[in-house]
């Protein structure tokens, strides 16, 4: 009986460790697409963005179809977190212009999402009753 129990524990530990530290299979664009799907596809890709007086490549960023000041932005690389998994960080925010004359602006974040770069599982970081599969806030730290 003891041998069977120990074998089961070792098997579980090996399975869990096999799922950790897997390199990302999703691209940043795919991670952003998953969050967009969760948001009823109300965002579309941006090809360029205005920063101050300059027009630059938007990278991996989407803008709302209904209000261009609302955006989704994804980091270009997935990062390793304390649970041994790689996640992309996706920010859902509003671009707020403080002074139209000077172009001074700031962002107002409405949510952060961690997207598992292997499975595509989305973890909202701010509690929000609007999400059907709302998970409790997950505290993970980056591995540096």
N, C-alpha and C positions, 0 to 999 in steps of 0.2 A: 504494500500500500504506500509506504514512504517513497519507494523508488518511483512509482507511478506519479505521485504528487510532485516530486523533484523534477522528473522528466517534463511534466506539464509546465511547471514554472520556467524551466530553461527554454522550452519551446516558445512560450509567450514572450519571454525576453528577447530571444533571437528574432522573432517575427517583428516585434516593435522596433528593434534596432535596424532591421532591414529597410523599414519605411522611412527612417530618419536619414538625413544628409543626402537625400536624392537630389541630384542637380535639377534645376527647373526645366520643365518640358513646355510650359506655356511661355509665349512671348508677352512683353508688356501690353501689346495691342490686344491679345487674346484675354488677358486679365481684365483690361478695361472693358472689352466687349461683354464679359460675364457680368460685371457690375451694371453696365448699361442695360442688359437684358433684365436684370433685377429691377431696374428703374423704368420698365416698360418701353425700352428703346426710345426714350425721349431726348437722347443726345446724339450728335453726329460728329464725325471726325473733323478736326481743324487742320488745315494745311499750313497755316501761318498764324502768328499771333502778334499783336501790337504790344510792345514793351516801351513805355515812354513815347518817344518819337520814332522808334525803330520798328520795322517789321522783321520778325525773325521766324525761324522754323518753330512750329508748335510742339514738336516732338510727339509724345503720346498724350494727346489732350483732346477732349471732346467738348462741344458747346451745346447748350440746350437748344432744341428746335423751337421752343416757345419764347425764350428770353436769353439773348446772347450773353448776358452777364453771368449766367449760371453755367458752371463747368465741372468736368471730371478730369483729373490729371493723375497719371500713373508714373511712378519712378521707373527709370530705364532698366534697373537691375533688381532682381529679387535678392533679398538679404536673409541670412541665416539667423533664426531666432532661437531663444533658449529651449524651445521644445524640440530642437533638432531638425526643424523643417524650414524650407525657403518660402518666403512670402513676398508678394508685391504689395506696396502701399498705394492705395488709391484714395485721393482726396476729392470730396464733393464740396464745392465751394461757390461763393458768389464773388465776382470781381466788382468791387465797389469803388466808384470814382468819388474822391473826397472833394476835389477842386477841379472843375472842368477847364479852368483857365491854365492851371499849371500842369494838369494831367496827373496830379498826385492821387494815389489810389492805395487800397489795401484789400486783403481777402478776408471773407467771413466764412469759415469752415462750418458746414452743416453736418458732415460725418467723415470719418476715416474708415476704410475697409481694408482688411488684410485678405489677400487672395492667395491661397495655397498654390504655389507655382507648379506643383505636381498634380494635385487632384482637382484644382479649380474651386474648392470650397471657399465660400465667402464668409468672413467674420466681421460684422459691423462693430465698430469700436464704441459708438455712442448708442445707448439704449434708445430704441424707437419702436413704438407700438405699431407702426405702419408696416413692418416687415413680418410676413407670415412665419418665417422660420427664425424669428429673433432669438439669438443666443445671448446668454449673459455676457457681459463685457469680459474679454479675455485679456489678462495681463501677461504679456510676453515681453521679453527684453532682447535687444539685438546682441548677437555674439560679435564681439570686436576682436 
